[in-house]
């Protein structure tokens, strides 16, 4: 009986499209890169997407000036692609742990990419941050009436399932 119910549930949701965003982090020299992509089967609505580094256990910070908590090389926030979707960005001070983007609606496959420098404050090789050090950092999405969140995994990716939509 349970198998029949599960099969029915899967069949009922098989045609349901999801609006979801993937945020990936890649360490680079001298700039680290974040990419925000709508991997869903439908468009998103306008949203505020926040990257929160505080939950990561290694003590991650944004290093955007030569004075502050960062180590050696610093890089300010720089929008690389997808400017048409970015309606605003929070000011990021050196040592901050959050960055928010006010995003317009994004169709399936649309992407926003920006660079900035991240450092860890936990000791060791503080100037580089790999995917596993991003594990636990969060992506928070507020899309008006809907809110969702996801943690970065040890590959430096977080996938936020926003809502079901009609395909």
C-alpha angles and dihedrals in degrees: 000000000000090000091053092050091048092049090050092050091050091048091049092051097038091086094045113106120212129218104214138158128215120204117193130188124205124183114227142166118276095351132039117216133220119192122193114196133177100228093170128108093245142035123281124226123237112296147168110238117195127191109206115192096179097091092057107103096223095068101249121196138176110251105203105148138037091245119066143038098331129100125243109306118048131186128190123223110285125180108222103177141355096049090152089067098046111087094171145343131211117250109257118210124195109278095021118141101201135062124179130197124196102216130194120222112298126205123220109294096015114140142197119197129187138168130220136143123262124191132182121229096199098093130253117076096355096172094068129054120193129196094265090056088055090057109119097022109122141230113207122191125194111187100174105269094012128069127184138166141190136184124236111251126219091275091060096255133122124185117199116198104212108180147313116269137175114268 
